[in-house]
Amino acid sequence: MPSPLLETKLRIPRGRRRLVARPRLIERLSRAAESALTLVSAPAGFGKTTLLTEWLASAPAEGPTVAWLSLDQRDNDPTLFWTYFVTALKTAAPGVGAGALSLLQSSQSPIEQVLGSLLNDLDALTIDVVLVLDDYHLIEARDVQDGLAFLLGHLLPQLHLVIAGRADPALPLARLRARGQLVEIRAADLRFARDEAAAYLNQVMGLVLTAQDVAALEGRTEGWIAALQLAALSMQGRDDAAAFIAGFAGDDRYIVDYLAEEVLQRQPRHVKDFLLQTSILDRLSGPLCDAVTGQGSGKARLAALDRANLFLVPLDDRRQWYRYHQLFADVLRAHLLDEQPNDVPALHRRASIWYEQNDDPSEAIGHALAAKDFERAANLVELAIPAMRRSRREAALYGWLKALPDQVIGQRPVLSVGYAGALLAVGELGDVEGRLQDAERWLDAPTGVGDRSQALPAEMVVVDDAELSRLPGSIALYRAAQSLARGDEIATVTHAWRAIELSAEDHLIRAAAAGLLGLAFWAGGDLEAGHRAYTDCMAGLRQVGYVADTFGCAIALADIRLAQGRIGDALRTYEQTLELSLQQRAPEQDGSVLRGTADMYVGMAELHRERDDLPAALQYLLRSKELGEYTGLPQNPYRWRVAMARLRQSEADLDGALDLLNEAERLYVSDFFPNVRPVPALRARVWVAQGRLTEALSWARERGLSADDDLSYLSEFEHITLAKVLLGRYIAERAEHSLHEATLLLERLLEAAVEGGRTGSVIEILVLQALAQLSDGDVPAALASLKHALTLAEPEGYVRVFVDEGPPMASLLGLAAKNGIAPRYVRRLLAAVIKTEHSAPVDQRLIEPLSERELDVLRLLGTDLDGPEIARELIVSLNTVRTHTKNIYAKLGVNNRRAAVRRAKELDLLSRNHDR
């Protein structure tokens, strides 16, 4: 199981009783609450943490609330880092981060979604929070760095980050500096000045040095606090301080070695042994030290070291956990390797055993690897695989497996398959097949050994028999997933069926394989086969109690039915999944909302929008948002914005639709689902509706689309969009060749869609075909195509596919009404056309009129709402509101909010009833 969080990492270190006052630095730190980032960057031993604790201890009670996180090497695991990050914030603001933690714990969510949920919580705060990240130089993982850069790029004014470390972080410091959002404290600032060095040496450390001695030592150390501390310890009890200082020279590394030797040599043998042996530990407690040293009284020894000021830092108020000053720990470890090199593996092995017995598998594995006890480490990793897989910590699993020799992994089929799964999870496909073949050699061998080369081990090793029994099905499943990732649908189907055949009693593997089959069939355009496979997947997941995972199946099933033109079936899929999830929810989940629930409401909103029930669509989208992003699957932020954009488009708010589509594109994260309606194509459709044909044609060129392309289901939406663009160009420019190209393309698209049973596409293609025929003056053909579309669409209640085509469709529907074609249905469509036309922008008497969304923002500028509140009201980002506000000011010829509202009243822009 995943290791529990260490609460000591979240506690502000205790400050020392006697410190050198540093008012100039405290004053600079006080500006942290005015900036996005405060950086305290200097080499080891410059007093970064001490300064921060002094600053926090002296901060006024009415200042910002403070959270603290001490980082270590394990935090390079992105899931662990962000879990600690959010948990630290919750210590300062308890109402923050519940959704983000749920996302981190329940699935492999994109970090942008996790941070988006966190930022939404922070936006609701009425207090300022300062979060200190100490020892950030230990964070090297690019994923973590990128995530923090994303957070800084979207940081709200309520949160202020303070980063302390030995090197500059890989963050956009130049941009923050240029914007005045960065406060910096560096080595030159942290070095003790001569008066500070004198106060430290004589008052804090109890020496009696002359001004000349202080000046000499300060000059030799260049104000480096750690070196001054080590020197002071070495001089305690000496009568020849001046001689000591005179002989004190060398670069930093030699200074540290020299002073550490002086300090260590003055300690009793048993103290020195304790220091060296426990230096392998990142954190120390009495029982852990006893286990590592093989002696007792570890708690008393730690307390004595603390009192002696021997670079021991308490990590909690009860003084149960400590750590060595990192610089001192480095020196101790170097001396341990010099003096007791043969003891190091045994020390790590004892630490590993203690951590295993105390339910911390991560630390147990780390120390086993440090001991180079690869057999022990392999055993621990194999036992940890199921829990790591469930908690989506494949990145950490991958790191452990990389550290094991291939020979050790090669004789363990469970580890080989686990390695393959970890490689797939982190996107490293190259070695997946090799790892699977390593495991298969053992499984295929009649004696359990198989025909392996002499260089490989002679015996198979297994410590998790349950995982061993699942391997044949797991191997086939991973091969199917690998094939799907590479776009090989035939191989995906072959391996997925093999996984099902090999896993008669393993319903989870069978369900996962059925899901992969569904994805392959869906991407290939075989919708009915895809629907059958996904139905099997959903049933299998319900059987093993994976209720939350059925929501993803519901999205696929409903989307397939929508492509088939079966809106009613798609709606029932969402409704039944919601109902069954409530019935099958585990007792411990009573009262909670399962992850994926929000996606069901988004799906239902899109279906109600197509049926022109726009109020219901809006309510479903608002319900999804109220539930919170942590109740949605990883793609929900993207899907939600696409659905809201299409709703805005149906309301004739084309600018608002574009804003939301741009946000959706930024949030899109690729998954195994086929991207059959890509955002750029949706955006091109809005451009056509706006008459922005240049942008729409540029999109088609960038995508390399033409009317002569080979057609496929995956590109069908884009090619239908291309037909829209070509028709728009003909209407605007009377370009005959565009009409001809559109007509030929629509004929081919119609044939392919009919053959594939994609009635949803057939209806839209017939609508466009009718408009093309009307444009060409062939009214009878246009009415025939429209009648065919109406016949298919009426039973399912389609509306917007007709109405969103605007005035040309209104004219054609008028002709249909005169000719008695589907009179009742046509009257309903014409009523929807009239309602949409009434939503068109008003005449504003401006040279450059305000867009519909700019009018929305303008009306809210006339209220008491601030910027973030306006953004929440309109369900857009704060940056979007700022952009619209800037445009409003420019168009109205004003430069502030009050003037904008006054000018709007003069132009009667605020009086129009704009309720949706």
Salt bridges, closest charged atoms under 4 A:
GLU7 OE1 - ARG11 NH2 3.25
ASP72 OD2 - LYS9 NZ 3.17
ASP72 OD2 - ARG283 NH1 2.94
ASP75 OD2 - LYS9 NZ 2.70
ASP77 OD2 - ARG393 NH2 2.74
ASP123 OD2 - ARG872 NH1 2.61
ASP128 OD2 - HIS160 NE2 3.15
ASP146 OD1 - ARG142 NE 2.88
ASP168 OD1 - ARG186 NH1 2.75
GLU184 OE2 - ARG177 NE 2.84
GLU184 OE1 - ARG186 NH2 2.85
ASP189 OD2 - ARG28 NH1 3.21
GLU196 OE1 - ARG22 NH2 3.13
GLU196 OE1 - ARG24 NH2 3.25
GLU218 OE1 - ARG194 NE 3.96
ASP240 OD1 - ARG238 NH1 3.53
GLU261 OE1 - HIS335 ND1 3.48
GLU262 OE1 - ARG238 NH2 2.82
GLU262 OE1 - ARG266 NE 3.98
ASP273 OD1 - ARG269 NH2 2.72
ASP282 OD1 - ARG333 NH2 3.69
ASP306 OD1 - ARG16 NH1 3.69
ASP306 OD2 - ARG319 NE 2.68
ASP317 OD1 - ARG14 NH1 3.93
ASP330 OD2 - ARG166 NH1 3.85
ASP330 OD1 - ARG333 NH1 3.81
GLU339 OE1 - ARG269 NH2 3.94
GLU339 OE2 - LYS272 NZ 3.34
GLU339 OE2 - HIS335 ND1 3.72
GLU356 OE1 - ARG376 NH2 2.60
ASP360 OD1 - ARG74 NH1 3.95
GLU363 OE2 - ARG74 NE 3.39
GLU363 OE1 - HIS367 NE2 3.80
ASP373 OD2 - ARG349 NE 3.05
GLU375 OE1 - ARG412 NH2 2.74
GLU382 OE1 - ARG412 NH1 3.88
ASP406 OD1 - ARG435 NH2 2.94
ASP431 OD2 - ARG435 NE 2.94
GLU433 OE2 - ARG479 NH2 2.65
ASP438 OD1 - ARG441 NH1 2.64
GLU440 OE1 - ARG479 NH2 2.73
GLU467 OE2 - ARG389 NH2 3.12
GLU467 OE2 - ARG470 NH1 3.73
GLU501 OE1 - ARG498 NH1 3.93
ASP506 OD2 - ARG470 NE 2.73
GLU528 OE1 - ARG561 NH1 3.32
ASP559 OD1 - ARG677 NH2 2.46
ASP569 OD2 - ARG566 NH2 2.78
ASP569 OD1 - ARG572 NH2 2.49
ASP599 OD2 - ARG639 NH1 3.52
GLU606 OE2 - ARG609 NH2 3.16
GLU606 OE2 - ARG646 NH1 3.01
GLU610 OE1 - ARG609 NH2 3.45
ASP612 OD1 - ARG800 NH1 2.70
ASP612 OD2 - LYS835 NZ 3.21
ASP613 OD2 - HIS608 ND1 3.96
GLU651 OE1 - ARG648 NH1 3.56
GLU651 OE1 - ARG916 NE 3.63
ASP653 OD2 - ARG853 NH2 2.95
ASP653 OD2 - ARG916 NH2 3.42
ASP659 OD2 - HIS884 NE2 2.50
GLU663 OE1 - ARG641 NE 3.27
GLU665 OE1 - ARG683 NH1 2.78
GLU695 OE2 - ARG692 NE 3.09
ASP709 OD2 - HIS719 NE2 2.91
GLU716 OE2 - ARG758 NH2 2.90
GLU718 OE2 - ARG703 NE 2.67
GLU733 OE1 - ARG729 NE 3.36
GLU764 OE2 - ARG685 NH1 2.56
ASP804 OD2 - ARG609 NH1 3.44
ASP804 OD1 - ARG800 NH2 2.70
GLU805 OE2 - LYS724 NZ 2.22
GLU848 OE2 - LYS891 NZ 3.91
GLU852 OE2 - ARG912 NH1 3.76
GLU852 OE2 - HIS914 ND1 3.20
GLU854 OE1 - LYS891 NZ 2.79
ASP856 OD2 - ARG853 NE 3.28
ASP856 OD1 - ARG859 NH1 3.95
ASP856 OD1 - HIS914 NE2 2.58
ASP856 OD2 - ARG916 NH2 3.00
GLU906 OE1 - ARG903 NH1 3.24
